[in-house]
Amino acid sequence: MSTTAEATAQLIYPPNVIANTSLMNVKFISSCFAGAAAGILGLENWSGFVLFLLSTLLTSACIYFINCRGKPSKYIHGGLLELINPGQDNAFTFVLVWTLFYGL
């Protein structure tokens, strides 16, 4: 078998994995900034989580229109649902930064 046939048969293409990792980093940084904003503004209870939801939706919309050009299933394995999903680690990061900045 030639190496090009093996490369096309690969299920995981390394450049795409690296690109998706950078998208996850953008979502992580967005949740950090949202947590800092919620803490500085002194938001409590549901209003802080609403800010997290809005920041997640805004970040996902920016990635959807700018990076994916309106076709997330072409670039992200899970499509739109994977793009909107904030992830458990980003939610925990938001709460951690929120409490840190609220306490300062």
C-alpha positions in Angstrom: 0.0 0.0 0.0 1.1 3.5 -0.7 1.4 6.1 2.0 -1.2 8.3 0.4 -3.8 5.6 0.5 -3.0 5.0 4.2 -3.2 8.8 4.9 -6.6 9.0 3.3 -7.9 6.0 5.2 -7.0 7.6 8.6 -10.0 8.4 10.7 -8.1 11.1 12.7 -6.4 13.7 10.7 -3.8 15.4 12.9 -4.1 19.0 11.5 -7.9 18.9 12.2 -7.3 17.7 15.7 -4.9 20.6 16.4 -7.5 23.0 15.0 -10.2 21.6 17.2 -7.9 21.9 20.2 -7.5 25.6 19.5 -11.3 26.0 19.3 -11.5 24.4 22.8 -8.9 26.8 24.0 -11.0 29.8 22.8 -14.0 28.4 24.6 -11.9 27.9 27.8 -10.6 31.5 27.7 -14.1 32.8 27.1 -15.4 31.0 30.2 -12.5 32.5 32.2 -13.3 36.0 31.1 -17.0 35.4 31.7 -16.2 34.2 35.2 -14.0 37.3 35.9 -16.8 39.6 34.6 -19.4 37.9 36.8 -17.2 38.2 39.8 -16.2 41.8 39.2 -19.9 42.8 38.5 -20.8 41.0 41.8 -23.4 38.8 40.1 -25.0 36.1 42.3 -27.1 33.0 41.8 -28.7 32.6 38.4 -27.6 35.9 37.0 -24.0 34.7 36.9 -25.0 31.5 35.1 -27.0 33.5 32.6 -23.8 35.4 31.9 -22.0 32.1 31.4 -24.8 30.9 29.0 -24.7 34.2 27.0 -20.9 34.2 26.8 -21.0 30.5 25.6 -23.6 31.4 23.0 -21.7 34.5 21.8 -18.4 32.5 21.5 -20.1 29.7 19.7 -21.8 32.2 17.3 -18.5 33.8 16.5 -16.8 30.5 15.9 -19.8 29.4 13.8 -19.8 32.5 11.5 -16.1 33.4 11.4 -14.2 30.1 11.6 -16.7 27.5 10.3 -18.3 29.9 7.8 -21.8 28.6 8.7 -21.0 24.9 8.2 -19.8 23.5 11.6 -20.4 19.9 10.6 -17.7 20.3 8.0 -15.1 21.3 10.5 -16.2 19.9 13.9 -17.0 16.2 14.4 -20.2 16.8 16.5 -21.5 19.7 14.4 -23.5 22.5 15.9 -24.3 20.6 19.1 -20.6 20.1 19.8 -19.9 23.7 19.1 -22.5 25.0 21.5 -21.7 22.5 24.3 -19.7 24.4 26.9 -18.1 21.3 28.4 -17.9 20.3 32.1 -14.3 21.7 32.5 -15.3 25.1 31.1 -18.3 25.3 33.5 -16.0 24.5 36.4 -13.5 27.0 35.3 -16.2 29.6 35.1 -17.3 28.9 38.7 -13.7 28.9 39.9 -12.8 32.3 38.3 -16.2 33.7 39.3 -15.7 32.9 43.0 -12.1 34.1 42.8 -13.0 37.6 41.4 -16.1 37.8 43.6 -14.0 37.3 46.7 -11.4 39.9 45.7 
